[in-house]
Amino acid sequence: MRPPAAKQFRPVWLSSYFPAALPAGRGRLLVHVLNRVGADGAVRDACRSRVLESALALALMDRCGSAHHDARARIVSYLERHQNGEDLIDTTVAAAALGRVTRQPARRQTLDAIVSRVPDFTGSRKRALAQAIFTMLGVAVDQADPGDIAPHAVDVRALHPWAAVQTAAVNAILGRVAGRRRAGWDDVTRLASTQRPGRVWEGNLLIHLSVLHALVDVPGMESVVDAGLNTALRHQREDGGLPFVTDTDTWSTVLVGLALSSADAPREVTHRIAQHLVHVQHANGGWSYTDHAQLPDTDCTTVAVEFLHQLDPVAYRDPIDRALDALVAVRGADGGFPTYGAGTPSEACMTAAAINALSTRVRHRHLIQPALRFLADRQMPDGSFPPGWSSSRLHTLFRAYLATHHSPISPAVQHMSGRIAGLVQSTQNADGGFGQRDGASSDAISTAYALIILAGQRDPAPAAHATGYLLTQQRPDGSVISIPDMLGPRPFPYHVPVLTDAFTLLALGHLTPRIRPSRVAVPGRRHGNAQLSQRTAP
């Protein structure tokens, strides 16, 4: 995600093309992001409440006869505020949790919407998860047996640990409703092993609550479920809801580090961030989205590599090399890279991320061409890619676009890059911004993704227009307003506001090196036939 080296920039753009408010707006954003960096170098911003986990917590409280009356009332109030929103999934889930009868077609439509927004390889598991969610909320999706699902949808073999635990919970929940025996001992052991009083396993509230629903009727698990509910409620937010995860502190830290480095922030701050990341790097060389998780992921690992490389490739040589070794270890036989663990399906966005990281070391560059071929094969006819970990298609697009600039340009790579640029330029909204999908209203984080691509084009007009939109979304304190974007698990969005600030600052880090001061005409003294003199515009 790092900006290209200076020698790769196209011809400069004059500052007169861009909004006059850009330097001040960028300055306010930079100060705001700098202020998010803690004394220990970490960037901490709590994940905001979400309907899904709030609904599951309420259903569990009611099923257990919980005495947490105040907490329950606050959850009910939160869900009531979200039951009439625009999002089909949220409104249906909130209504189901509140005991409001939702029409069967709406529930079926919701299930289909969930499955339609995920990669093909995970579709059957997501359908089973969606059925389990409605089952946990006490409603059936349709007249069919909710436990009648494809066996491979609940097969935990070859799944990474998070998916294996979630799938075991889903299997137990749907099996109970279908009249099958309760969860087997192996599943009970797997599920119960995630429960420690006061600790949310891997920081994931959705998995935590799903496990408790799966164990709620297992003899001898009463105290485990009660303690687990108490742990979940420790994370209840001020608005009454519960979040998807406890935090995304490591992901926020690597992203802010890269954005600040790209913005020429004080090196004392960026080195403080780097030292924190070295401290929380896993033994195998990777990083997880939060300091509380043990499963490394390609996303955090690749961005950490890019940040450390951009900051000081010599000083951080060892953590970079260890991280790249961890990355290469999960590479697929198809040349692509997965999100989690060797043997799991390769994905377009993670492959683009891997290319960007691998380009930092000559010894790994032989892996880039196979990865680019994988990426090109996954590009769809309209120029986009299959769904990734963002609800905005522009997220994978900008990372794939950057990946095409890390190797000698072949016709296939050039074609892929051109199709990406063409798609983005053709879908800019009238207000200058971009939406998550074609025809969607503009939002700041999608526009930031698009601006990274537009900053590499010849015509400054689209980039200037997008910049103008971003400035309209900036608050007086420098932060940027946007809708939720990150997904977990797909396709459920969650919100950590600092991520919008970081991506916007990163986008401006791609843009501003191309801008040079304009020479503009201003009134001055007469000199011969000249009636205007020149001065340099800011």
C-alpha positions in Angstrom: 0.0 0.0 0.0 3.0 2.3 0.2 3.4 5.1 -2.3 5.7 4.5 -5.2 9.3 5.7 -5.2 9.7 9.3 -6.5 11.2 8.1 -9.8 8.0 6.3 -10.6 5.8 9.4 -10.4 4.2 10.6 -13.6 4.5 14.3 -14.6 3.7 16.7 -11.8 0.4 18.4 -11.3 0.0 22.0 -10.5 -1.5 22.9 -7.1 -4.0 25.2 -8.9 -5.9 22.1 -10.1 -6.7 21.1 -6.5 -8.9 22.7 -3.8 -7.2 25.5 -2.0 -8.2 23.9 1.3 -6.2 20.8 0.7 -2.9 21.8 2.5 -4.9 22.9 5.7 -7.1 19.8 5.6 -4.2 17.5 5.2 -2.4 19.3 8.1 -5.4 18.9 10.4 -5.7 15.2 9.5 -2.0 14.6 10.1 -2.2 16.2 13.5 -5.3 14.2 14.4 -3.7 10.9 13.4 -0.5 11.7 15.2 -2.5 12.3 18.3 -3.9 8.7 18.1 -0.5 7.2 18.6 0.0 6.1 22.2 3.1 6.5 24.4 3.8 2.8 23.7 3.5 3.2 19.9 0.1 1.5 19.6 -2.9 3.0 18.0 -6.0 2.0 19.9 -9.6 2.6 18.8 -12.4 0.4 20.1 -14.6 -1.4 17.6 -18.0 0.1 17.6 -21.3 -1.7 18.5 -22.9 -4.0 15.9 -26.4 -5.3 15.6 -25.4 -9.0 15.1 -23.5 -9.5 18.4 -26.0 -7.3 20.3 -28.8 -9.5 19.1 -27.0 -12.8 19.9 -26.2 -11.5 23.4 -29.9 -10.5 24.0 -31.0 -14.0 22.9 -28.5 -15.7 25.1 -29.6 -13.6 28.1 -33.2 -14.4 27.6 -32.5 -18.1 27.2 -30.4 -18.2 30.4 -32.8 -16.1 32.4 -29.9 -13.6 33.0 -30.2 -11.3 35.9 -28.3 -8.5 34.0 -31.4 -6.4 33.8 -29.7 -3.1 33.1 -27.4 -4.5 30.5 -30.4 -6.2 28.8 -32.4 -3.0 28.8 -29.5 -1.1 27.1 -29.2 -3.8 24.4 -32.9 -3.7 23.7 -32.7 0.1 23.4 -29.7 -0.2 21.0 -31.6 -2.8 18.8 -34.7 -0.7 18.8 -32.8 2.2 17.3 -31.5 -0.1 14.5 -34.5 -2.1 13.6 -35.8 0.4 11.0 -32.5 1.2 9.2 -31.6 0.8 5.6 -29.5 -2.3 5.9 -31.6 -5.5 5.3 -29.5 -7.7 7.4 -29.4 -5.4 10.4 -33.1 -4.7 10.4 -34.1 -8.3 10.0 -31.7 -9.5 12.8 -32.7 -6.7 15.1 -36.4 -7.4 14.6 -35.9 -11.1 15.2 -33.9 -10.5 18.4 -36.6 -8.2 19.7 -39.3 -10.8 19.1 -40.9 -8.8 16.3 -42.3 -11.1 13.7 -40.5 -10.8 10.5 -42.0 -12.3 7.4 -40.5 -15.5 6.1 -39.6 -14.1 2.7 -37.7 -11.3 4.5 -35.7 -13.8 6.4 -35.0 -15.9 3.2 -34.0 -12.7 1.4 -31.6 -11.8 4.2 -30.0 -15.3 4.1 -29.6 -15.0 0.3 -28.1 -11.5 0.7 -25.5 -12.8 3.1 -24.5 -15.6 0.8 -24.4 -13.3 -2.3 -21.8 -11.0 -0.7 -19.1 -13.6 0.0 -16.4 -15.4 -2.1 -17.6 -18.6 -3.7 -15.3 -20.9 -1.6 -17.0 -19.8 1.6 -20.6 -19.6 0.4 -21.9 -22.9 1.9 -20.3 -22.1 5.3 -21.9 -18.7 5.3 -25.3 -20.1 4.5 -25.0 -22.5 7.5 -23.8 -19.6 9.7 -26.8 -17.5 8.6 -29.2 -20.3 9.4 -27.5 -20.7 12.8 -27.9 -17.0 13.5 -31.7 -17.1 13.0 -31.8 -20.3 15.0 -30.0 -18.6 17.9 -32.5 -15.8 17.6 -35.3 -18.3 17.9 -36.8 -18.0 14.4 -36.7 -20.3 11.4 -35.4 -19.2 8.0 -38.1 -21.1 6.1 -40.2 -24.3 6.4 -37.2 -26.5 5.5 -35.3 -28.2 8.3 -32.8 -25.7 9.5 -30.4 -28.5 10.2 -30.6 -29.8 6.6 -27.3 -28.4 5.4 -24.6 -29.7 3.2 -22.1 -31.8 5.2 -19.1 -29.9 3.8 -20.5 -26.7 5.2 -19.8 -27.9 8.7 -16.6 -29.9 8.0 -13.9 -28.3 10.2 -11.0 -30.1 8.4 -8.5 -27.8 6.6 -10.1 -24.7 8.3 -8.1 -22.2 10.2 -8.7 -22.1 14.0 -11.3 -19.3 14.0 -13.4 -20.9 11.2 -13.1 -24.3 12.8 -14.5 -23.1 16.1 -17.2 -21.1 14.5 -18.2 -24.0 12.3 -18.2 -26.4 15.2 -20.6 -24.1 17.0 -22.8 -23.8 14.0 -23.0 -27.6 13.6 -24.0 -28.0 17.2 -26.7 -25.3 17.0 -28.2 -26.5 13.8 -27.9 -30.2 14.9 -29.8 -29.5 18.1 -32.7 -27.9 16.2 -32.7 -30.8 13.7 -33.2 -33.3 16.5 -29.7 -34.8 16.2 -27.7 -35.6 19.3 -26.1 -32.8 21.2 -22.6 -31.7 20.2 -20.1 -34.6 20.4 -17.4 -34.7 23.0 -14.7 -33.5 20.6 -16.8 -30.5 19.6 -17.7 -29.7 23.2 -14.0 -29.9 24.1 -13.0 -27.6 21.2 -15.7 -25.1 22.1 -15.2 -25.1 25.8 -11.4 -24.6 25.3 -12.1 -21.1 24.0 -13.7 -20.0 27.3 -11.7 -18.3 30.0 -13.3 -16.0 32.5 -12.7 -12.4 31.5 -11.1 -13.3 28.1 -12.7 -13.2 24.7 -11.0 -15.9 22.6 -9.0 -14.3 19.9 -10.8 -11.0 20.7 -13.8 -12.2 18.6 -17.2 -11.6 20.2 -19.2 -13.3 17.4 -17.3 -16.6 17.9 -17.5 -16.1 21.7 -21.3 -15.7 21.7 -21.8 -18.5 19.1 -19.9 -20.9 21.3 -22.0 -20.0 24.3 -25.2 -20.6 22.3 -23.8 -24.0 21.3 -23.0 -25.0 24.9 -26.1 -23.6 26.6 -27.9 -26.9 26.8 -24.8 -29.1 27.3 -24.9 -30.7 30.8 -22.2 -29.4 33.1 -21.6 -26.3 31.0 -23.9 -24.0 33.0 -21.1 -22.2 34.8 -19.1 -21.9 31.6 -22.0 -20.2 29.8 -22.7 -17.9 32.7 -19.1 -16.8 33.0 -18.9 -16.4 29.2 -21.9 -14.1 29.2 -20.4 -12.0 32.0 -17.2 -11.7 29.9 -19.1 -10.6 26.8 -21.0 -7.9 28.8 -17.7 -6.4 29.9 -17.5 -5.2 26.3 -20.9 -3.6 26.1 -20.4 -0.1 24.6 -21.8 3.2 25.9 -24.6 3.0 23.3 -25.8 -0.3 24.7 -24.6 -2.5 21.9 -21.8 -5.1 21.7 -19.0 -5.1 19.1 -17.8 -7.7 16.6 -14.3 -7.7 18.2 -12.8 -6.2 21.2 -10.4 -4.1 19.1 -8.3 -4.1 16.0 -5.3 -2.4 17.6 -2.5 -4.1 15.6 -4.3 -3.6 12.3 -4.9 0.0 13.2 -1.3 0.4 14.3 0.3 -0.9 11.1 -2.1 1.1 8.9 -1.5 4.3 10.8 2.2 3.7 10.8 2.3 3.3 7.0 0.0 6.4 6.5 2.2 8.5 8.8 5.4 7.4 7.1 3.9 8.3 3.8 3.0 11.7 5.1 6.5 12.4 6.3 5.5 12.4 10.0 8.1 12.9 12.7 10.4 9.9 12.7 10.3 9.7 16.5 6.7 8.8 16.2 7.0 6.3 13.4 9.9 4.6 15.0 7.9 4.3 18.3 5.2 2.6 16.2 7.7 0.3 14.6 9.2 -0.7 18.0 5.8 -1.6 19.3 5.1 -3.8 16.2 8.4 -5.6 16.7 7.4 -6.2 20.3 4.1 -7.8 19.3 5.4 -9.8 16.3 4.6 -13.5 16.6 7.3 -16.1 16.9 6.5 -17.3 13.4 7.1 -13.8 12.0 3.5 -12.8 11.4 1.1 -10.3 13.0 -2.6 -10.6 14.0 -5.3 -7.9 13.8 -5.2 -7.5 17.6 -2.5 -8.0 20.2 -4.9 -10.4 21.9 -5.1 -12.9 19.0 -2.7 -15.8 18.2 -3.7 -16.4 14.5 -1.5 -14.3 12.2 -3.0 -13.0 9.0 -1.7 -11.9 5.6 -3.3 -8.5 5.8 -1.5 -7.3 8.9 1.7 -9.0 8.1 2.1 -7.5 4.6 1.2 -4.0 5.7 3.7 -4.2 8.6 6.4 -5.3 6.2 5.7 -2.3 3.9 5.7 0.1 6.8 9.0 -1.2 8.3 10.6 -1.2 4.9 9.5 2.3 4.1 10.6 3.6 7.5 14.1 1.9 7.6 14.8 -1.3 5.7 18.2 -1.7 7.4 17.2 -1.1 11.0 14.2 -3.5 10.7 15.8 -6.1 8.4 15.3 -9.0 10.8 11.6 -8.5 11.6 10.9 -7.8 7.8 12.8 -11.0 6.8 10.9 -13.1 9.4 7.6 -11.7 8.3 8.3 -12.5 4.7 9.3 -16.0 5.6 6.0 -16.4 7.3 4.2 -15.0 4.3 6.0 -17.3 1.9 5.1 -20.3 4.1 1.4 -19.8 3.4 1.7 -19.3 -0.3 -0.7 -21.5 -2.3 0.2 -23.9 -5.1 -1.7 -21.6 -7.5 0.8 -18.8 -6.8 -1.8 -16.8 -4.8 -1.9 -16.1 -1.0 -4.7 -16.8 1.5 -5.8 -14.7 4.5 -5.0 -17.4 7.1 -2.7 -20.4 7.0 -1.3 -22.7 4.5 -3.7 -24.8 2.6 -6.6 -22.4 2.8 -8.0 -20.8 -0.4 -5.9 -18.0 -2.1 -7.7 -14.7 -2.5 -7.2 -11.7 -4.8 -6.9 -9.0 -2.2 -4.4 -11.0 -0.1 -2.4 -11.9 -3.1 -2.1 -8.2 -4.1 -1.1 -7.4 -0.5 1.5 -10.2 -0.7 3.0 -8.8 -3.9 3.3 -5.4 -2.4 5.2 -6.8 0.5 7.3 -9.3 -1.4 8.6 -6.4 -3.6 10.6 -5.1 -0.7 13.2 -8.0 -1.0 15.0 -9.0 -4.2 15.2 -12.6 -3.0 11.4 -13.0 -3.1 10.7 -11.3 -6.4 10.6 -14.5 -8.3 7.2 -15.1 -6.6 5.7 -12.0 -7.9 5.0 -13.1 -11.5 3.0 -16.2 -10.5 1.1 -14.1 -8.0 0.3 -11.5 -10.7 -0.9 -14.3 -13.0 -3.2 -15.5 -10.2 -4.5 -12.0 -9.7 -5.1 -11.5 -13.4 -7.0 -14.8 -13.6 -9.3 -13.6 -10.8 -10.2 -10.3 -12.4 -13.8 -10.2 -13.5 -15.1 -8.9 -16.8 -15.9 -5.4 -15.4 -12.4 -5.1 -14.1 -13.2 -5.7 -10.4 -12.3 -8.8 -8.3 -14.2 -11.2 -6.1 -15.4 -10.0 -2.6 -12.6 -9.5 -0.1 -12.5 -8.2 3.5 -14.0 -4.8 2.6 -17.6 -4.0 1.6 -16.1 -1.6 -1.0 -14.9 -3.2 -4.2 -12.4 -0.3 -4.4 -10.3 -1.8 -1.6 -9.1 -4.8 -3.6 -8.9 -2.6 -6.7 -6.4 -0.2 -5.2 -4.2 -2.9 -3.8 -4.2 -4.8 -7.0 -3.4 -1.6 -8.9 -0.4 -1.0 -6.7 0.7 -4.6 -7.1 0.9 -4.2 -10.9 3.7 -1.6 -10.4 6.2 -3.9 -8.7 7.5 -5.9 -11.6 8.4 -5.3 -15.3 5.2 -4.5 -17.1 3.9 -7.4 -19.2 1.0 -7.0 -21.6 -1.2 -9.0 -19.2 -0.3 -6.9 -16.2 -0.7 -3.7 -18.2 -4.1 -4.8 -19.3 -5.1 -5.6 -15.7 -3.9 -2.2 -14.5 -5.6 -0.4 -17.3 -8.9 -2.2 -16.6 -8.7 -1.2 -13.0 -8.0 2.4 -13.8 -10.8 2.5 -16.4 -13.4 1.0 -14.0 -12.6 3.6 -11.3 -12.6 6.5 -13.6 -15.9 5.5 -15.1 -17.7 5.1 -11.7 -16.9 8.5 -10.1 -20.1 10.1 -8.7 -21.1 13.6 -9.6 -20.0 14.9 -6.1 -16.5 13.6 -6.8 -16.7 10.7 -4.4 -17.1 7.0 -4.9 -19.4 4.5 -3.3 -18.9 0.9 -2.2 -20.5 -0.4 -5.4 -21.4 1.2 -8.7 -24.4 3.5 -8.2 -23.9 3.7 -4.4 -23.8 7.0 -2.7 -20.3 8.4 -2.1 -18.5 7.6 1.2 -15.1 8.8 2.4 -13.2 5.5 2.7 -14.2 4.3 -0.7 -13.1 7.6 -2.1 -9.8 7.3 -0.4 -9.2 3.9 -2.0 -10.1 5.4 -5.4 -7.9 8.4 -4.9 -4.8 6.1 -4.5 -5.6 4.8 -8.1 -6.4 8.3 -9.4 -3.1 9.6 -8.1 -1.3 7.4 -10.6 -3.2 8.6 -13.7 -2.3 11.4 -16.2 -5.4 13.6 -15.8 -5.5 15.5 -12.5 -9.2 16.3 -12.8 -10.7 13.1 -11.3 -8.1 13.2 -8.4 -8.9 16.8 -7.7 -12.6 16.1 -7.7 -12.2 13.2 -5.3 -10.0 15.3 -3.1 -12.7 18.0 -2.9 -15.3 15.4 -1.8 -12.9 14.1 0.9 -12.5 17.6 2.3 -16.3 17.9 2.6 -16.3 14.8 4.9 -13.7 16.2 7.3 -14.6 17.3 10.8 -13.1 20.4 12.4 -10.8 18.2 14.5 -9.3 16.7 11.3 -11.0 13.3 11.5 -13.0 12.0 8.5 -16.6 10.8 8.5 -17.4 7.5 6.8 -19.7 4.5 6.8 -18.4 1.1 8.1 -16.3 -0.7 5.6 -14.3 -3.6 7.0 -16.0 -7.0 7.1 -15.8 -9.7 9.7 -16.8 -12.3 9.0 -17.8 -11.6 5.5 -20.2 -10.0 4.7 -20.9 -8.3 8.0 -19.4 -4.8 8.2 -17.8 -3.5 11.4 -16.6 0.0 12.3 -13.3 1.3 13.7 -13.3 5.0 12.9 -9.5 5.5 13.0 -9.2 3.3 9.9 -11.0 5.9 7.8 -8.6 8.6 9.0 -5.6 6.4 8.2 -6.7 5.4 4.7 -7.5 9.0 3.9 -4.1 10.1 5.1 -2.5 7.3 3.1 -4.4 8.4 0.0 -3.1 11.9 0.4 0.4 10.4 0.8 0.0 9.0 -2.7 -1.4 12.3 -4.1 0.7 15.1 -2.7 4.1 14.1 -4.1 2.7 14.7 -7.5 1.6 18.2 -6.7 3.9 21.2 -7.2 3.2 24.9 -6.6 1.5 26.8 -9.4 2.9 29.9 -11.0 -0.1 32.2 -11.1 -0.5 35.7 -12.4 -1.2 38.5 -9.9 -1.5 42.3 -10.2 2.0 43.9 -10.2 4.0 46.9 -11.4 4.1 47.6 -15.1 7.4 46.6 -16.7 7.5 47.4 -20.4 4.4 45.9 -21.9 3.9 43.5 -19.0 1.1 44.4 -16.6 1.3 41.2 -14.5 4.1 39.7 -12.4 4.5 36.2 -11.2 4.5 34.8 -7.7 4.4 31.2 -6.4 1.1 30.0 -5.2 1.0 27.8 -2.0 
